[in-house]
Amino acid sequence: MATSSSAIIRRNCRFAIVGGGIAGVTCAEQLVVECPEEQVLLISATPVIKAVRNVRKITRTLESFDVEEKPSTQLEHECPNVQVIHALVTKLDAQHHKLFLSDGSVVMYTKLCICTGGRPKLITKGNPYVLGIRDTETVKLFQERLGSSKRIVVVGNGGIAIELVYEIENCQVIWAIKHNSIGSTFFDAGAAEFFLPQLQSDTSAENKPLKRTKYTVYDVTKKQKSCDAVGGALGPDWATDVVMKGKAEHIHDIHVEHRCEVEAILTPDELLEQKLTPEGLVLKLGSFDGSWPVYVKLTNGKVYGCDFVVSATGVVPNVESFLPGNQFELSEDGGMSVNDQLQTSLPDVYAAGDVCTCTWTPAEHWFQMKLWTQGKQMGHYAARCMASHFRGELAVLDFCFELFAHVTRFFGYKVVLLGLYNAQGLGRDYEILVRVTKGKEYVKVILKDGRMMGAVLIGDTDLEETFENLILNQMDLSAYGEELLNPNIDIEDYFD
């Protein structure tokens, strides 16, 4: 509840950060290192924050880490010059360096960094049967809904959707994707094919990746028709310890619908009015009267009934609270445009993570992709920029922006993405080399004019450091041809 105007609390600080996710907390922790004598104020929409822990350096640009959720008081204990306020920003007066908060207080800052991330881009708003998954709170709601469900529809093809459909048990999943293959955000059709046999095979518990999933794939022949408080984004491996069990025992079916999107979300009455017939799937759902609370009509003409729909179609930058009265320059995706010092178009206002869009000319093998990896990197670099400018200096662009590098796990396999791993921006002027060892590894490299531009490594290949060096050094590999991926050649020693 806001206080009266006569009792407004005024807080003064050198550095203010809005957002308790990975980017915001990393920024606060690094500011403690850069300016240990200065007050840092972190404003979080939720009472828990997300911090990076157990950082493991793999190569110069590649690292893995865990994300820990913890109460804000723990951060204050670890960093005495950091104060955390649980509140929402109601207004920003950038001209006078003021933040107005939902608790009635006003923050006077010298430097401000906006790290509010993104909010789920729902396929439809206001429908009680459509749920977006972004943070811990929405995951808990999903678990509650799933517990009484026998079938759900998942829409989207990114990281959250991939992890969801793999981890869900005791519930049938209809997976609607607009691409030709699963996981196209991260890997190509060849890699998708590598995963599918592993999910269908009857391997022993010690040999299978994580869980065994049955996939039924439907091809498409019909033509398509052409906020509330948000917590920090889910970190890597968020689904590992989350129980995702539905009501239909011993069911673990995933039906994939390719090259389609959601045309309409229908009530049972609307289904009857439009005289539509749902798809009849043979399922062992126990006692079931044949009706569903909601129906999804896809652009391929198919209609599926389900208990609820998960919209995992990405996020939109969470900028709304900062726009009134301020002339921020926004990019095409709605994010705050930032330069190579992570400065927005307004003086002393910075942005990091999913809320911003990088507008500087990037290095040849780097591009922005709104992942937790880059959220951490940008939060760290934003702190360096803020501290440098506070001292009257310029920050040197961090080396992590030289090469796109990301490591994660999908379907139980280690996945490493390096450089232009899907030939981003290369047009048709490139070649691909692929090595596949069934059930063990998938290696793909992108070459242009004999030089490595990107790579996808699935499984424990131990090639990430070698390939990182080959991309950065731009060595001419023309003489090696297909021998570059010859499994009988120890490429690590060869290019050491």
Rosetta blueprint (number, residue, H / E / L):
1 M L
2 A L
3 T L
4 S L
5 S H
6 S H
7 A H
8 I L
9 I L
10 R E
11 R E
12 N E
13 C E
14 R E
15 F E
16 A E
17 I E
18 V E
19 G L
20 G L
21 G L
22 I H
23 A H
24 G H
25 V H
26 T H
27 C H
28 A H
29 E H
30 Q H
31 L H
32 V H
33 V H
34 E H
35 C L
36 P L
37 E L
38 E L
39 Q L
40 V E
41 L E
42 L E
43 I E
44 S E
45 A L
46 T L
47 P L
48 V E
49 I E
50 K E
51 A E
52 V E
53 R E
54 N E
55 V E
56 R E
57 K E
58 I L
59 T L
60 R L
61 T L
62 L L
63 E E
64 S E
65 F E
66 D E
67 V E
68 E E
69 E E
70 K E
71 P E
72 S H
73 T H
74 Q H
75 L H
76 E H
77 H H
78 E H
79 C L
80 P L
81 N L
82 V E
83 Q E
84 V E
85 I E
86 H E
87 A L
88 L L
89 V E
90 T E
91 K E
92 L E
93 D E
94 A H
95 Q H
96 H H
97 H L
98 K E
99 L E
100 F E
101 L E
102 S L
103 D L
104 G L
105 S L
106 V E
107 V E
108 M E
109 Y E
110 T E
111 K E
112 L E
113 C E
114 I E
115 C L
116 T L
117 G L
118 G E
119 R E
120 P E
121 K L
122 L L
123 I L
124 T L
125 K L
126 G L
127 N L
128 P L
129 Y L
130 V E
131 L E
132 G E
133 I L
134 R L
135 D L
136 T H
137 E H
138 T H
139 V H
140 K H
141 L H
142 F H
143 Q H
144 E H
145 R H
146 L H
147 G L
148 S L
149 S L
150 K L
151 R E
152 I E
153 V E
154 V E
155 V E
156 G L
157 N L
158 G L
159 G H
160 I H
161 A H
162 I H
163 E H
164 L H
165 V H
166 Y H
167 E H
168 I L
169 E E
170 N L
171 C L
172 Q E
173 V E
174 I E
175 W E
176 A E
177 I L
178 K L
179 H L
180 N L
181 S L
182 I L
183 G L
184 S L
185 T L
186 F L
187 F L
188 D L
189 A H
190 G H
191 A H
192 A H
193 E H
194 F H
195 F H
196 L H
197 P H
198 Q H
199 L H
200 Q H
201 S L
202 D L
203 T L
204 S L
205 A L
206 E L
207 N L
208 K L
209 P L
210 L L
211 K L
212 R L
213 T L
214 K E
215 Y E
216 T E
217 V E
218 Y E
219 D L
220 V L
221 T L
222 K L
223 K L
224 Q L
225 K L
226 S L
227 C L
228 D L
229 A L
230 V L
231 G L
232 G L
233 A L
234 L L
235 G L
236 P L
237 D L
238 W L
239 A L
240 T L
241 D L
242 V L
243 V L
244 M L
245 K E
246 G L
247 K L
248 A L
249 E L
250 H L
251 I L
252 H L
253 D E
254 I E
255 H E
256 V E
257 E E
258 H L
259 R L
260 C L
261 E L
262 V E
263 E E
264 A E
265 I E
266 L E
267 T L
268 P H
269 D H
270 E H
271 L H
272 L H
273 E H
274 Q L
275 K L
276 L L
277 T L
278 P L
279 E L
280 G L
281 L L
282 V L
283 L L
284 K L
285 L L
286 G L
287 S L
288 F L
289 D L
290 G L
291 S L
292 W L
293 P L
294 V E
295 Y E
296 V E
297 K E
298 L E
299 T L
300 N L
301 G L
302 K L
303 V E
304 Y E
305 G E
306 C E
307 D L
308 F E
309 V E
310 V E
311 S E
312 A L
313 T L
314 G L
315 V E
316 V E
317 P E
318 N L
319 V L
320 E H
321 S H
322 F H
323 L L
324 P L
325 G L
326 N L
327 Q L
328 F L
329 E L
330 L E
331 S L
332 E L
333 D L
334 G L
335 G L
336 M E
337 S E
338 V E
339 N L
340 D L
341 Q L
342 L L
343 Q E
344 T L
345 S L
346 L L
347 P L
348 D L
349 V E
350 Y E
351 A E
352 A L
353 G H
354 D H
355 V H
356 C E
357 T E
358 C E
359 T L
360 W L
361 T L
362 P L
363 A L
364 E L
365 H E
366 W L
367 F L
368 Q L
369 M L
370 K L
371 L L
372 W H
373 T H
374 Q H
375 G H
376 K H
377 Q H
378 M H
379 G H
380 H H
381 Y H
382 A H
383 A H
384 R H
385 C H
386 M H
387 A H
388 S H
389 H H
390 F H
391 R L
392 G L
393 E L
394 L L
395 A L
396 V L
397 L L
398 D L
399 F H
400 C H
401 F H
402 E H
403 L E
404 F L
405 A E
406 H E
407 V E
408 T E
409 R E
410 F E
411 F L
412 G L
413 Y E
414 K E
415 V E
416 V E
417 L E
418 L E
419 G E
420 L L
421 Y L
422 N L
423 A L
424 Q L
425 G L
426 L L
427 G L
428 R L
429 D L
430 Y L
431 E E
432 I E
433 L E
434 V E
435 R E
436 V E
437 T E
438 K L
439 G L
440 K L
441 E E
442 Y E
443 V E
444 K E
445 V E
446 I E
447 L E
448 K E
449 D L
450 G L
451 R E
452 M E
453 M E
454 G E
455 A E
456 V E
457 L E
458 I E
459 G L
460 D L
461 T L
462 D L
463 L L
464 E H
465 E H
466 T H
467 F H
468 E H
469 N H
470 L H
471 I H
472 L H
473 N H
474 Q L
475 M L
476 D L
477 L L
478 S L
479 A L
480 Y L
481 G H
482 E H
483 E H
484 L H
485 L H
486 N L
487 P L
488 N L
489 I L
490 D L
491 I H
492 E H
493 D H
494 Y H
495 F L
496 D L
